[in-house]
Amino acid sequence: MKVLCVLGLSLSLAWGFQQRSRTGFEWPATSLWPATSLPKVQIQKSLFSARNKPSGRFSTRFQESIATVPTIKERDDVARIPFPLVLWRFSRPHTIIGSALAIPAIHLLAAPSLAAAFTSRNLMAIVYAMVPALFMNLYITGLNQITDVEIDKINKPDLPIAAGDLSMNSAVITVIVSLVLSLVLGVSNPVLGSQGLNVALWVSMILGTLYSMPPFRLKRYPFLAAFCIVAVRGFVINAGFFAHAKAAAYGMPISVLGCLSSDIRCFLSSFYFAIFGVVIALMKDVPDVKGDAIRNIRTFSVRLGPQRIFQMTHRLLSGLFLGVGFSFFRASWLASSAGIRLCRAIVGISALLGAASIQREAKFVKPEDSKEVYVFYMHLWKLFYLSYFALPFAR
C-alpha cells in the first residue's frame, strides 16, 4: 500500500513537471502576477516637449514602448508579497482555523480520563491527524476557488486567483500536492493511521470534489450543497476524529459508526456541529447572491431571498445555543462530582453568551448589504471556534 501511495505521489509530481515544460509554468514566487496586470508608468508631458521630441512614426512607437515598461520600484513592490502569505489567503484561513481547533478538542472530549488526555501518545495522535487534515482542508477550499474564478471576481474579488495574485497553474499544483500529501500521510503509519482518520480524509475528499468539480458541481443544487457541508463539518469530522482518538491515542479501536451508535458524547457533538453546519451552509451564500444569480447557481438565498435566509439561520443558531445552555445548566445540578458540575456550568454559560451575541450582532445587519452580512458570517465562525474551546468540558 505504501509503495502504491509513493508511486502515486511520484506520478503526480512528474505530471506537474511535464506541465511546467509544456506551458512555461514557473513556481509561484515568479508566476503570481501576469505581465498584463503590471501598472503603466505615467509619462509627464514635459518630458516630450517640442524642443526634444523626435518626429514621425518612431516618436509615437517610442512613447508607447516607454509607457508600458514598469519601473524598478514597481517591480520591487510586486516582489515583496511573499508566496506563503498568498497561500495563507488561498487556504481560506477561517476554515483552516476551524479544523485546527476541532482535532485537539475532539481528542480531549474522547479521553476516558483527565490523565489520559495529557499524555505524549495523545499529543502524537493529535499532530498526526492534524497535518493531513489541514492539507485536505487546503485541497477542498483551493479546488472550490479554482472552479469558481468567474464567480469570485464578483462575490470575492480579493481572493488570490480572482485578484490575480496567484496563477491558475500555481493553484492547480498546490491542490494536487495537498491532496496527495494528505492521503499518503493518512496511511503512512500503521499505528497512528487509524480507520477513523482515513474515513474522515477520504469522505471529505469525495464530498469536497463532488461539491466543486464539474460535471458534478453539487453546489448548484441547494439541498446537495448543504448536505456536503453538513456531512463534513458535522458527522465526518467529529465522528471520524473521535474514532481516531479512541484508536490511536487511547488504544480502544472502534469504527466511526460504532462511535456514533455507542458513545453519547460522539453522537451529541456530531449532531450539534451538524446543525451549526446547516447555518454555515446557508449563511455563506447570503452575501454571494449577486454573483450566484449571474452564474445561475440557484442557492437558497437566490431562490428565497437573502432576508428570509438570514432571519431563519440566525434564529436557528440562537435556538441551538439556548437549548445547549439550559440543558447543561440543568445537567450540572445532577452531576456526581464538583468537577463535572463546573465543566457543565462552563458549557452552559458559554452557550448562553453565544446566543446573546448572535442576537446583538444580527440586530443591526441589513441582509441586502453583502459587507454587513459577511461581517456577521465571520462572527458565526468565531462562535464556531468558541464551541470547540468549550467542547472538552461537555461531560
KEKE-3310 file (N, C-alpha, C; in steps of 0.2 Angstrom, whole numbers, plus 5000, padded with zeros to 4 digits):
npx = (5004:5010:5019:5012:5006:5017:5021:5010:5011:5023:5020:5011:5018:5027:5019:5016:5028:5030:5019:5024:5035:5028:5020:5027:5027:5030:5037:5028:5034:5038:5028:5016:5009:5002:5009:5002:4995:5003:5006:5005:5018:5016:5019:5026:5021:5030:5042:5042:5043:5041:5054:5063:5057:5057:5053:5039:5034:5042:5043:5030:5030:5040:5036:5025:5031:5039:5029:5024:5033:5037:5043:5058:5055:5042:5042:5049:5040:5030:5037:5038:5028:5026:5025:5020:5011:5001:4997:4992:4980:4974:4971:4959:4958:4949:4942:4953:4958:4946:4947:4959:4957:4947:4952:4961:4952:4942:4949:4952:4939:4936:4944:4946:4949:4955:4969:4973:4971:4981:4994:5009:5007:4994:4996:5004:4995:4986:4994:4998:4985:4982:4990:4988:4974:4974:4980:4971:4960:4965:4966:4952:4946:4954:4952:4938:4940:4947:4938:4928:4932:4927:4915:4920:4926:4916:4909:4919:4932:4944:4950:4964:4966:4956:4960:4971:4983:4988:4993:4984:4990:4999:4990:4983:4994:4996:4984:4984:4996:4993:4982:4988:4998:4990:4982:4992:5000:4990:4990:5002:5008:5006:5001:4997:4989:4974:4957:4947:4953:4957:4944:4938:4947:4945:4932:4929:4937:4930:4917:4920:4926:4915:4907:4913:4918:4916:4909:4900:4898:4890:4886:4878:4865:4854:4850:4859:4871:4871:4870:4883:4891:4886:4888:4902:4907:4899:4896:4907:4919:4919:4914:4923:4936:4935:4934:4947:4954:4951:4956:4970:4975:4971:4970:4959:4952:4939:4925:4919:4905:4902:4906:4897:4885:4887:4893:4888:4893:4900:4890:4881:4890:4893:4880:4877:4887:4883:4870:4875:4883:4873:4868:4880:4881:4870:4871:4883:4880:4872:4879:4883:4874:4872:4883:4880:4868:4870:4878:4870:4869:4859:4856:4849:4848:4847:4835:4825:4828:4839:4835:4825:4833:4843:4836:4831:4842:4850:4841:4839:4852:4853:4843:4849:4860:4854:4846:4857:4863:4854:4851:4864:4865:4855:4859:4870:4866:4863:4875:4888:4900:4910:4919:4913:4902:4906:4912:4901:4894:4902:4901:4887:4886:4894:4887:4875:4880:4885:4872:4867:4876:4874:4861:4863:4872:4865:4855:4857:4861:4859:4851:4852:4864:4879:4892:4889:4883:4893:4902:4894:4893:4907:4907:4900:4908:4918:4910:4909:4922:4923:4914:4922:4932:4925:4920:4928:4924:4911:4904)
npy = (4994:5006:5007:5009:5021:5030:5029:5035:5048:5051:5050:5060:5072:5071:5073:5086:5093:5090:5097:5110:5111:5111:5122:5132:5135:5143:5142:5148:5160:5167:5168:5173:5185:5190:5197:5207:5213:5222:5239:5254:5266:5282:5295:5311:5325:5335:5329:5326:5338:5351:5354:5343:5332:5318:5316:5310:5293:5285:5292:5291:5277:5275:5282:5274:5262:5265:5269:5257:5250:5244:5252:5250:5251:5248:5235:5230:5232:5223:5211:5210:5204:5189:5172:5163:5171:5173:5160:5157:5166:5159:5147:5150:5156:5155:5143:5134:5137:5133:5119:5116:5119:5110:5096:5094:5097:5087:5076:5078:5077:5064:5057:5045:5049:5062:5061:5053:5062:5071:5066:5060:5051:5054:5067:5064:5058:5068:5077:5069:5067:5080:5086:5079:5082:5096:5098:5092:5101:5112:5107:5106:5119:5126:5119:5123:5137:5137:5132:5142:5154:5165:5168:5172:5184:5193:5191:5188:5197:5199:5187:5176:5170:5176:5190:5190:5187:5175:5162:5152:5140:5138:5137:5125:5116:5117:5112:5099:5093:5095:5086:5074:5073:5073:5061:5051:5053:5049:5035:5032:5028:5013:5012:5025:5029:5028:5019:5028:5041:5040:5038:5050:5058:5053:5053:5067:5071:5066:5071:5085:5086:5082:5093:5104:5101:5101:5087:5086:5096:5099:5111:5118:5114:5117:5108:5097:5104:5109:5097:5092:5101:5100:5086:5085:5095:5092:5077:5069:5075:5076:5063:5055:5059:5057:5043:5041:5046:5037:5025:5028:5036:5031:5018:5010:5003:5007:5008:5021:5022:5014:5023:5033:5026:5021:5029:5043:5055:5057:5056:5067:5078:5078:5079:5092:5100:5097:5104:5117:5117:5117:5130:5137:5133:5139:5152:5157:5159:5170:5183:5181:5182:5190:5187:5173:5172:5178:5168:5158:5149:5142:5145:5143:5156:5164:5159:5160:5173:5184:5190:5182:5170:5174:5178:5166:5158:5164:5164:5150:5146:5153:5147:5135:5137:5142:5131:5121:5128:5130:5116:5111:5118:5113:5100:5101:5102:5089:5082:5071:5075:5088:5093:5089:5096:5109:5109:5107:5119:5128:5126:5128:5142:5148:5144:5152:5165:5165:5164:5176:5185:5183:5188:5201:5205:5202:5211:5224:5221:5223:5212:5214:5220:5216:5217:5219:5207:5198:5201:5198:5184:5180:5182:5172:5161:5164:5160:5147:5143:5145:5136:5124:5126:5125:5112:5101:5102:5097:5086)
npz = (5000:5004:4994:4983:4986:4987:4974:4967:4972:4966:4952:4951:4954:4943:4933:4935:4933:4920:4914:4917:4909:4897:4896:4901:4914:4929:4946:4960:4966:4956:4947:4950:4946:4932:4917:4911:4921:4927:4932:4922:4918:4921:4910:4910:4902:4900:4898:4885:4876:4864:4860:4862:4857:4847:4829:4819:4815:4822:4834:4840:4842:4851:4862:4866:4869:4880:4889:4893:4901:4917:4931:4941:4954:4955:4951:4962:4972:4969:4970:4983:4990:4998:4994:5004:5011:5001:4999:5012:5011:5001:5007:5014:5028:5039:5039:5040:5053:5060:5058:5063:5077:5080:5080:5091:5101:5100:5103:5116:5121:5119:5128:5141:5153:5164:5166:5155:5144:5144:5138:5130:5120:5116:5112:5100:5092:5090:5083:5072:5066:5063:5053:5040:5039:5038:5026:5018:5020:5013:5000:4997:4999:4990:4978:4976:4974:4962:4953:4953:4948:4940:4947:4959:4955:4956:4968:4978:4976:4981:4983:4980:4967:4959:4961:4954:4961:4962:4951:4939:4936:4947:4957:4954:4955:4968:4975:4970:4975:4989:4991:4988:4997:5009:5008:5007:5020:5028:5028:5031:5043:5052:5065:5070:5059:5058:5056:5058:5055:5041:5036:5038:5030:5017:5014:5016:5005:4994:4995:4995:4982:4974:4977:4971:4958:4941:4931:4941:4952:4964:4971:4964:4967:4980:4991:4990:4991:5004:5011:5008:5016:5029:5031:5031:5040:5051:5055:5048:5052:5066:5071:5064:5069:5082:5083:5078:5089:5099:5095:5091:5101:5113:5113:5110:5098:5087:5076:5065:5064:5074:5085:5084:5087:5099:5109:5118:5119:5107:5098:5101:5100:5087:5081:5086:5079:5066:5065:5067:5055:5045:5047:5043:5030:5024:5027:5022:5008:5008:5007:4994:4984:4972:4963:4962:4956:4944:4938:4938:4949:4959:4974:4991:4995:4983:4978:4988:4994:5002:5014:5020:5022:5030:5042:5046:5048:5058:5069:5070:5075:5086:5094:5095:5103:5115:5118:5121:5131:5142:5144:5149:5160:5168:5168:5176:5189:5192:5192:5197:5204:5209:5200:5187:5188:5187:5175:5166:5169:5164:5150:5149:5152:5142:5131:5132:5132:5119:5112:5116:5110:5096:5094:5097:5087:5075:5075:5069:5056:5039:5028:5014:5012:5007:5013:5027:5030:5028:5038:5049:5046:5048:5061:5066:5063:5073:5084:5081:5083:5097:5101:5100:5109:5120:5120:5126:5139:5139:5147)
capx = (5000:5014:5023:5007:5005:5023:5021:5005:5014:5029:5017:5008:5024:5030:5014:5017:5034:5028:5015:5029:5039:5024:5017:5032:5025:5036:5035:5024:5037:5039:5022:5010:5006:5003:5013:4997:4992:5008:5004:5009:5021:5014:5025:5025:5021:5035:5047:5042:5042:5043:5061:5067:5053:5058:5047:5037:5031:5047:5041:5024:5031:5045:5032:5021:5035:5041:5023:5022:5038:5036:5049:5061:5052:5036:5044:5051:5034:5026:5040:5039:5022:5028:5020:5017:5005:4996:4995:4988:4974:4971:4968:4953:4960:4944:4941:4959:4957:4941:4949:4965:4954:4942:4955:4963:4946:4938:4953:4951:4932:4936:4948:4942:4951:4960:4976:4974:4971:4988:5000:5013:5003:4988:4999:5006:4989:4983:4998:4997:4979:4981:4994:4984:4968:4975:4982:4964:4956:4968:4963:4945:4945:4958:4948:4932:4942:4949:4932:4924:4935:4922:4910:4923:4928:4910:4907:4925:4937:4950:4953:4971:4966:4952:4963:4977:4989:4990:4991:4980:4995:5001:4984:4982:4999:4995:4979:4986:5001:4990:4978:4992:5001:4985:4980:4998:5001:4984:4991:5010:5010:5002:4998:4993:4985:4968:4952:4943:4957:4956:4937:4937:4950:4943:4925:4930:4939:4925:4912:4923:4927:4909:4904:4915:4921:4912:4902:4895:4896:4884:4885:4872:4859:4854:4850:4865:4877:4870:4872:4890:4894:4884:4891:4909:4908:4896:4897:4913:4925:4918:4914:4930:4942:4933:4936:4954:4957:4950:4961:4977:4978:4968:4971:4952:4949:4932:4923:4916:4898:4902:4907:4890:4880:4888:4896:4883:4897:4902:4884:4878:4894:4892:4873:4877:4890:4879:4866:4880:4885:4867:4869:4886:4880:4865:4873:4888:4878:4868:4882:4885:4868:4873:4887:4877:4862:4873:4881:4864:4869:4852:4856:4843:4847:4844:4828:4820:4829:4843:4832:4822:4838:4847:4832:4830:4848:4852:4836:4841:4858:4851:4839:4853:4864:4849:4845:4863:4865:4849:4852:4870:4864:4851:4863:4875:4864:4863:4882:4890:4906:4911:4922:4909:4897:4910:4913:4894:4892:4906:4897:4881:4887:4897:4882:4870:4883:4885:4866:4866:4880:4870:4855:4866:4876:4860:4850:4859:4863:4854:4853:4854:4871:4884:4898:4887:4881:4899:4905:4891:4895:4913:4906:4897:4914:4921:4906:4911:4929:4921:4911:4927:4935:4920:4919:4931:4921:4905:4904)
capy = (5000:5012:5008:5012:5029:5034:5029:5040:5054:5052:5052:5067:5077:5071:5077:5094:5095:5089:5103:5115:5111:5112:5128:5138:5137:5145:5142:5153:5166:5171:5167:5175:5191:5190:5203:5212:5217:5227:5246:5258:5272:5289:5299:5318:5328:5339:5325:5326:5345:5352:5355:5337:5327:5316:5317:5305:5287:5282:5295:5288:5270:5276:5284:5269:5257:5268:5269:5250:5247:5245:5254:5246:5252:5245:5228:5228:5232:5217:5205:5210:5200:5183:5167:5160:5175:5172:5153:5158:5168:5154:5142:5152:5155:5154:5136:5131:5138:5128:5112:5115:5118:5104:5090:5093:5097:5081:5071:5079:5075:5057:5055:5042:5052:5068:5059:5051:5067:5074:5061:5060:5047:5058:5073:5062:5056:5075:5080:5065:5068:5087:5088:5078:5086:5103:5098:5091:5107:5116:5104:5107:5126:5128:5117:5127:5143:5136:5131:5147:5161:5170:5170:5175:5190:5197:5190:5189:5199:5199:5180:5176:5169:5182:5196:5190:5186:5168:5160:5146:5134:5138:5135:5118:5112:5117:5107:5092:5091:5095:5080:5068:5073:5071:5054:5047:5054:5046:5028:5030:5025:5008:5013:5031:5029:5024:5019:5035:5046:5039:5039:5057:5061:5051:5056:5074:5072:5064:5076:5091:5086:5082:5099:5110:5099:5099:5089:5085:5103:5099:5117:5121:5111:5119:5103:5093:5108:5109:5091:5091:5105:5097:5080:5086:5099:5088:5070:5066:5077:5074:5056:5052:5060:5054:5036:5041:5047:5031:5020:5030:5039:5028:5010:5007:5003:5007:5011:5028:5021:5012:5029:5037:5022:5018:5034:5048:5061:5057:5057:5074:5083:5077:5082:5099:5103:5096:5110:5123:5116:5120:5138:5140:5132:5143:5159:5158:5161:5176:5189:5180:5182:5194:5183:5166:5173:5179:5162:5153:5145:5143:5143:5145:5164:5166:5156:5163:5180:5185:5192:5176:5165:5177:5178:5159:5155:5167:5161:5143:5146:5156:5142:5129:5139:5142:5124:5119:5132:5127:5109:5110:5121:5108:5094:5102:5100:5082:5080:5067:5077:5096:5094:5088:5101:5115:5108:5108:5126:5132:5125:5132:5149:5149:5144:5157:5171:5164:5166:5184:5189:5182:5192:5208:5206:5202:5217:5230:5219:5223:5206:5216:5223:5210:5218:5218:5200:5194:5203:5193:5177:5179:5182:5165:5157:5165:5156:5140:5142:5145:5129:5119:5128:5123:5105:5096:5102:5094:5079)
capz = (5000:5004:4988:4978:4988:4985:4966:4965:4973:4961:4946:4951:4953:4937:4929:4936:4929:4912:4913:4918:4902:4891:4897:4903:4921:4934:4953:4962:4968:4950:4942:4954:4943:4925:4915:4909:4927:4929:4931:4917:4920:4919:4907:4910:4895:4899:4895:4877:4874:4857:4859:4862:4855:4840:4825:4815:4817:4828:4841:4843:4845:4857:4868:4868:4872:4887:4894:4895:4905:4924:4934:4946:4961:4955:4952:4969:4976:4967:4973:4991:4993:4999:4992:5010:5013:4996:5001:5018:5009:4997:5011:5017:5035:5044:5038:5042:5060:5062:5058:5068:5084:5080:5081:5098:5106:5099:5106:5123:5123:5119:5133:5146:5160:5163:5165:5148:5139:5143:5138:5124:5115:5114:5108:5094:5088:5088:5077:5066:5062:5061:5047:5034:5039:5036:5019:5015:5020:5008:4994:4996:4998:4984:4972:4976:4971:4955:4949:4954:4947:4937:4952:4964:4953:4958:4975:4982:4971:4985:4984:4977:4960:4956:4961:4950:4965:4961:4944:4939:4936:4954:4961:4952:4958:4976:4977:4969:4980:4995:4991:4988:5004:5014:5008:5009:5027:5032:5028:5031:5049:5053:5072:5071:5054:5060:5051:5058:5052:5034:5034:5038:5025:5011:5013:5015:4999:4989:4995:4993:4975:4971:4978:4967:4952:4935:4929:4947:4954:4968:4974:4960:4970:4987:4996:4990:4993:5011:5013:5008:5021:5035:5032:5033:5047:5057:5056:5046:5056:5073:5072:5061:5073:5088:5082:5078:5095:5103:5092:5091:5107:5120:5112:5110:5091:5086:5069:5065:5065:5081:5089:5084:5090:5106:5113:5118:5118:5100:5094:5103:5097:5079:5080:5087:5074:5060:5065:5065:5048:5042:5047:5039:5023:5022:5028:5017:5002:5008:5004:4987:4980:4965:4958:4961:4952:4937:4935:4938:4955:4962:4981:4994:4996:4977:4977:4994:4995:5007:5021:5023:5024:5036:5048:5048:5051:5065:5074:5071:5079:5093:5097:5097:5109:5121:5121:5124:5138:5148:5145:5153:5167:5171:5170:5181:5196:5193:5192:5203:5207:5209:5194:5182:5189:5185:5167:5163:5170:5159:5144:5149:5152:5135:5126:5133:5130:5112:5110:5117:5105:5090:5094:5097:5081:5070:5076:5065:5050:5033:5024:5007:5012:5007:5018:5033:5031:5028:5044:5053:5045:5051:5069:5067:5064:5080:5089:5079:5087:5104:5103:5100:5115:5126:5119:5130:5145:5138:5150)
cpx = (5004:5017:5018:5006:5011:5023:5016:5008:5019:5026:5014:5013:5027:5025:5015:5023:5033:5024:5019:5033:5035:5022:5021:5030:5031:5033:5032:5027:5038:5033:5016:5006:5007:5006:5008:4994:4997:5006:5008:5012:5018:5019:5022:5025:5027:5041:5048:5039:5043:5050:5065:5063:5055:5052:5045:5035:5036:5045:5035:5026:5036:5041:5028:5025:5037:5035:5021:5027:5037:5043:5052:5058:5045:5037:5045:5045:5030:5030:5040:5033:5025:5023:5017:5011:5000:4993:4990:4981:4970:4968:4962:4954:4955:4942:4947:4959:4952:4943:4955:4962:4950:4946:4957:4957:4942:4943:4953:4944:4932:4940:4944:4943:4955:4967:4978:4974:4977:4994:5003:5010:4997:4991:5001:5000:4986:4987:4998:4991:4979:4984:4990:4978:4969:4976:4975:4960:4959:4966:4956:4943:4948:4954:4942:4934:4944:4943:4927:4927:4931:4917:4914:4925:4922:4909:4913:4931:4944:4954:4959:4970:4962:4955:4970:4984:4992:4988:4987:4984:4997:4996:4983:4987:4998:4990:4981:4991:4998:4986:4982:4995:4996:4984:4986:5000:4996:4986:4998:5012:5004:4998:4994:4988:4978:4962:4948:4947:4956:4949:4936:4941:4947:4936:4925:4932:4934:4919:4914:4924:4920:4905:4906:4916:4916:4914:4897:4893:4890:4882:4879:4865:4859:4854:4856:4871:4877:4872:4879:4893:4892:4887:4898:4910:4904:4898:4904:4919:4924:4918:4921:4936:4941:4935:4943:4957:4956:4955:4968:4980:4976:4968:4964:4949:4942:4930:4920:4908:4897:4902:4900:4885:4881:4891:4891:4887:4899:4895:4881:4883:4893:4885:4873:4881:4887:4874:4870:4882:4879:4867:4874:4884:4875:4868:4879:4886:4874:4872:4884:4879:4869:4877:4884:4871:4864:4875:4876:4866:4863:4852:4849:4842:4845:4837:4823:4822:4834:4840:4829:4827:4842:4843:4832:4836:4850:4847:4837:4847:4857:4848:4844:4857:4860:4848:4851:4864:4860:4850:4858:4869:4860:4855:4868:4873:4863:4870:4884:4896:4906:4914:4918:4904:4900:4910:4906:4892:4896:4903:4891:4881:4890:4891:4877:4874:4884:4878:4865:4870:4877:4865:4858:4869:4870:4856:4851:4861:4857:4856:4854:4861:4876:4889:4895:4886:4888:4902:4901:4892:4902:4912:4903:4903:4918:4917:4908:4918:4927:4918:4916:4931:4931:4919:4922:4928:4914:4904:4898)
cpy = (5006:5013:5011:5020:5033:5034:5034:5047:5056:5054:5058:5073:5077:5074:5084:5096:5095:5095:5109:5116:5113:5119:5134:5140:5138:5144:5148:5160:5170:5171:5169:5181:5190:5197:5209:5216:5222:5234:5249:5264:5278:5293:5306:5321:5333:5336:5325:5333:5345:5352:5349:5331:5325:5316:5311:5299:5284:5286:5292:5281:5270:5278:5278:5263:5259:5267:5263:5247:5249:5248:5249:5246:5248:5237:5225:5227:5225:5211:5205:5205:5192:5177:5164:5164:5174:5165:5153:5160:5163:5148:5143:5151:5153:5146:5132:5131:5133:5121:5111:5115:5112:5098:5089:5093:5090:5075:5072:5076:5067:5054:5051:5045:5058:5066:5057:5056:5070:5070:5062:5057:5051:5064:5070:5060:5063:5077:5076:5066:5076:5089:5086:5081:5093:5103:5096:5097:5112:5114:5106:5114:5128:5126:5121:5134:5142:5135:5137:5154:5166:5172:5174:5182:5195:5197:5191:5191:5199:5192:5180:5175:5175:5188:5196:5189:5179:5165:5153:5140:5133:5135:5127:5114:5111:5112:5100:5089:5090:5088:5074:5067:5070:5064:5049:5047:5050:5038:5027:5027:5020:5008:5019:5032:5025:5024:5026:5040:5046:5040:5046:5061:5059:5053:5063:5075:5071:5069:5083:5092:5086:5089:5104:5107:5098:5091:5089:5092:5103:5106:5120:5119:5113:5113:5099:5097:5108:5103:5090:5094:5102:5091:5081:5089:5096:5081:5067:5068:5075:5067:5052:5053:5058:5047:5036:5042:5041:5026:5022:5032:5035:5020:5007:5007:5003:5010:5018:5027:5018:5018:5032:5033:5021:5024:5041:5055:5062:5059:5065:5079:5083:5081:5090:5103:5102:5102:5116:5123:5119:5127:5140:5139:5137:5151:5161:5161:5167:5182:5188:5180:5185:5189:5176:5167:5174:5172:5156:5147:5146:5141:5145:5153:5167:5164:5160:5170:5180:5186:5186:5171:5168:5177:5171:5156:5157:5165:5154:5142:5148:5151:5136:5131:5140:5135:5121:5122:5130:5120:5107:5113:5116:5102:5095:5101:5093:5078:5076:5070:5085:5097:5094:5094:5108:5115:5110:5115:5130:5132:5129:5139:5151:5149:5150:5164:5171:5166:5173:5188:5188:5187:5200:5210:5207:5208:5222:5228:5220:5217:5208:5218:5217:5211:5217:5211:5196:5195:5198:5186:5175:5179:5175:5160:5158:5160:5149:5138:5141:5138:5124:5120:5125:5115:5100:5096:5099:5087:5078)
cpz = (5000:4998:4983:4980:4985:4977:4964:4966:4967:4954:4945:4950:4946:4932:4929:4933:4922:4910:4913:4911:4896:4891:4899:4910:4925:4941:4955:4964:4962:4945:4945:4950:4936:4922:4913:4915:4930:4928:4926:4921:4917:4917:4907:4904:4894:4897:4888:4875:4867:4855:4858:4859:4848:4836:4821:4818:4823:4834:4844:4846:4851:4863:4871:4872:4879:4892:4896:4900:4912:4926:4939:4952:4961:4955:4959:4973:4975:4970:4980:4994:4993:4997:4998:5012:5008:4997:5007:5016:5005:5001:5015:5025:5040:5044:5041:5050:5063:5063:5063:5075:5085:5083:5088:5103:5106:5103:5114:5125:5123:5124:5139:5153:5159:5162:5158:5143:5138:5144:5131:5118:5112:5109:5101:5090:5086:5082:5071:5062:5059:5054:5040:5033:5036:5028:5015:5014:5014:5001:4993:4995:4992:4978:4971:4972:4964:4950:4949:4953:4945:4942:4957:4962:4955:4965:4980:4978:4974:4985:4979:4969:4956:4956:4957:4954:4964:4954:4944:4939:4943:4958:4960:4955:4965:4978:4976:4974:4987:4996:4991:4995:5009:5014:5010:5016:5031:5033:5030:5038:5051:5060:5072:5065:5054:5055:5052:5055:5044:5032:5033:5032:5018:5009:5012:5008:4993:4989:4993:4985:4971:4971:4973:4959:4947:4933:4935:4949:4958:4971:4970:4963:4977:4992:4996:4992:5001:5014:5014:5014:5028:5036:5035:5040:5053:5058:5054:5050:5063:5075:5070:5066:5080:5088:5081:5085:5100:5101:5093:5097:5113:5119:5112:5103:5091:5079:5070:5067:5072:5086:5090:5087:5097:5111:5112:5117:5110:5096:5095:5100:5090:5077:5081:5081:5067:5059:5063:5058:5044:5041:5043:5032:5020:5022:5024:5010:5002:5005:4996:4982:4973:4961:4957:4956:4945:4934:4936:4943:4959:4970:4984:4995:4989:4976:4982:4995:5002:5014:5024:5026:5030:5042:5051:5051:5057:5070:5075:5076:5086:5097:5099:5103:5115:5123:5124:5131:5143:5149:5150:5160:5171:5173:5175:5188:5197:5193:5198:5207:5205:5202:5188:5182:5186:5177:5164:5164:5165:5152:5143:5148:5145:5130:5126:5131:5122:5109:5110:5111:5098:5089:5094:5090:5075:5070:5071:5058:5045:5029:5016:5006:5012:5012:5025:5035:5032:5035:5049:5052:5048:5059:5070:5067:5070:5085:5087:5083:5094:5106:5104:5107:5121:5125:5124:5137:5145:5141:5155)
residu = (MET:LYS:VAL:LEU:CYS:VAL:LEU:GLY:LEU:SER:LEU:SER:LEU:ALA:TRP:GLY:PHE:GLN:GLN:ARG:SER:ARG:THR:GLY:PHE:GLU:TRP:PRO:ALA:THR:SER:LEU:TRP:PRO:ALA:THR:SER:LEU:PRO:LYS:VAL:GLN:ILE:GLN:LYS:SER:LEU:PHE:SER:ALA:ARG:ASN:LYS:PRO:SER:GLY:ARG:PHE:SER:THR:ARG:PHE:GLN:GLU:SER:ILE:ALA:THR:VAL:PRO:THR:ILE:LYS:GLU:ARG:ASP:ASP:VAL:ALA:ARG:ILE:PRO:PHE:PRO:LEU:VAL:LEU:TRP:ARG:PHE:SER:ARG:PRO:HIS:THR:ILE:ILE:GLY:SER:ALA:LEU:ALA:ILE:PRO:ALA:ILE:HIS:LEU:LEU:ALA:ALA:PRO:SER:LEU:ALA:ALA:ALA:PHE:THR:SER:ARG:ASN:LEU:MET:ALA:ILE:VAL:TYR:ALA:MET:VAL:PRO:ALA:LEU:PHE:MET:ASN:LEU:TYR:ILE:THR:GLY:LEU:ASN:GLN:ILE:THR:ASP:VAL:GLU:ILE:ASP:LYS:ILE:ASN:LYS:PRO:ASP:LEU:PRO:ILE:ALA:ALA:GLY:ASP:LEU:SER:MET:ASN:SER:ALA:VAL:ILE:THR:VAL:ILE:VAL:SER:LEU:VAL:LEU:SER:LEU:VAL:LEU:GLY:VAL:SER:ASN:PRO:VAL:LEU:GLY:SER:GLN:GLY:LEU:ASN:VAL:ALA:LEU:TRP:VAL:SER:MET:ILE:LEU:GLY:THR:LEU:TYR:SER:MET:PRO:PRO:PHE:ARG:LEU:LYS:ARG:TYR:PRO:PHE:LEU:ALA:ALA:PHE:CYS:ILE:VAL:ALA:VAL:ARG:GLY:PHE:VAL:ILE:ASN:ALA:GLY:PHE:PHE:ALA:HIS:ALA:LYS:ALA:ALA:ALA:TYR:GLY:MET:PRO:ILE:SER:VAL:LEU:GLY:CYS:LEU:SER:SER:ASP:ILE:ARG:CYS:PHE:LEU:SER:SER:PHE:TYR:PHE:ALA:ILE:PHE:GLY:VAL:VAL:ILE:ALA:LEU:MET:LYS:ASP:VAL:PRO:ASP:VAL:LYS:GLY:ASP:ALA:ILE:ARG:ASN:ILE:ARG:THR:PHE:SER:VAL:ARG:LEU:GLY:PRO:GLN:ARG:ILE:PHE:GLN:MET:THR:HIS:ARG:LEU:LEU:SER:GLY:LEU:PHE:LEU:GLY:VAL:GLY:PHE:SER:PHE:PHE:ARG:ALA:SER:TRP:LEU:ALA:SER:SER:ALA:GLY:ILE:ARG:LEU:CYS:ARG:ALA:ILE:VAL:GLY:ILE:SER:ALA:LEU:LEU:GLY:ALA:ALA:SER:ILE:GLN:ARG:GLU:ALA:LYS:PHE:VAL:LYS:PRO:GLU:ASP:SER:LYS:GLU:VAL:TYR:VAL:PHE:TYR:MET:HIS:LEU:TRP:LYS:LEU:PHE:TYR:LEU:SER:TYR:PHE:ALA:LEU:PRO:PHE:ALA:ARG)
# end
